[in-house]
Amino acid sequence: MEHISVITAIAHPLRRRMIDHLLLHGATQVGTLARALDAQVGSISHHLRMLKKAGMVEQVDAPDGDGRTSWWQLARTSFTWSTGDYDSPSEALLVREAMRVNVRHQLDLLQRWHRSAPQSDHDGFSTDSLAWATQGELNDLHARVNALMDDWKSGIDREDGQERMPVFFFAHGFPTEA
């Protein structure tokens, strides 16, 4: 279960984009992050402090040892939560809103890919399934999908000289009507 401060930090659209950038590119200088996300350096610095307060990023030394620049990296790379994890009505409300923001972010990435897909040489995929399951079985599916993703990512050799592109994968498992 994520602390509520982590969830509310992730729920901000710019902070989510910052997390995605740091996840893909690793330690990044504040100015580079601002240019990549088309944001002001001051805004990026503010949001990095918010993410640091939530324990999601950490300041690191510049690779070249230049102490005049500010470099940041993710302190952790995985975040997961469920609305059922929170008993407090106010926290449950924040979590539901964060989930809505997260789904909007995921769907925005999917829609942008669909708009560019005809011009792309790279295929994506879609998959879905419907089954009967208990809450425990749904939790098991969640754990298995996370383990599969971790295994898949750890098997990628980024030093093999092949050209790679960012790939976004998202999944939701939830009760629905029969």
Rosetta blueprint (number, residue, H / E / L):
1 M L
2 E L
3 H L
4 I H
5 S H
6 V H
7 I H
8 T H
9 A H
10 I H
11 A L
12 H L
13 P H
14 L H
15 R H
16 R H
17 R H
18 M H
19 I H
20 D H
21 H H
22 L H
23 L H
24 L H
25 H H
26 G L
27 A L
28 T E
29 Q E
30 V H
31 G H
32 T H
33 L H
34 A H
35 R H
36 A H
37 L L
38 D L
39 A L
40 Q L
41 V H
42 G H
43 S H
44 I H
45 S H
46 H H
47 H H
48 L H
49 R H
50 M H
51 L H
52 K H
53 K H
54 A L
55 G L
56 M L
57 V E
58 E E
59 Q E
60 V E
61 D L
62 A L
63 P L
64 D L
65 G L
66 D L
67 G L
68 R L
69 T L
70 S L
71 W E
72 W E
73 Q E
74 L E
75 A L
76 R L
77 T L
78 S L
79 F L
80 T L
81 W L
82 S L
83 T H
84 G H
85 D H
86 Y L
87 D L
88 S L
89 P H
90 S H
91 E H
92 A H
93 L H
94 L H
95 V H
96 R H
97 E H
98 A H
99 M H
100 R H
101 V H
102 N H
103 V H
104 R H
105 H H
106 Q H
107 L H
108 D H
109 L H
110 L H
111 Q H
112 R H
113 W H
114 H H
115 R H
116 S H
117 A H
118 P H
119 Q H
120 S L
121 D L
122 H L
123 D L
124 G L
125 F L
126 S L
127 T L
128 D L
129 S L
130 L L
131 A L
132 W L
133 A L
134 T L
135 Q H
136 G H
137 E H
138 L H
139 N H
140 D H
141 L H
142 H H
143 A H
144 R H
145 V H
146 N H
147 A H
148 L H
149 M H
150 D H
151 D H
152 W H
153 K H
154 S H
155 G L
156 I L
157 D L
158 R L
159 E L
160 D L
161 G L
162 Q L
163 E L
164 R L
165 M L
166 P L
167 V L
168 F L
169 F L
170 F L
171 A L
172 H L
173 G L
174 F L
175 P L
176 T L
177 E L
178 A L
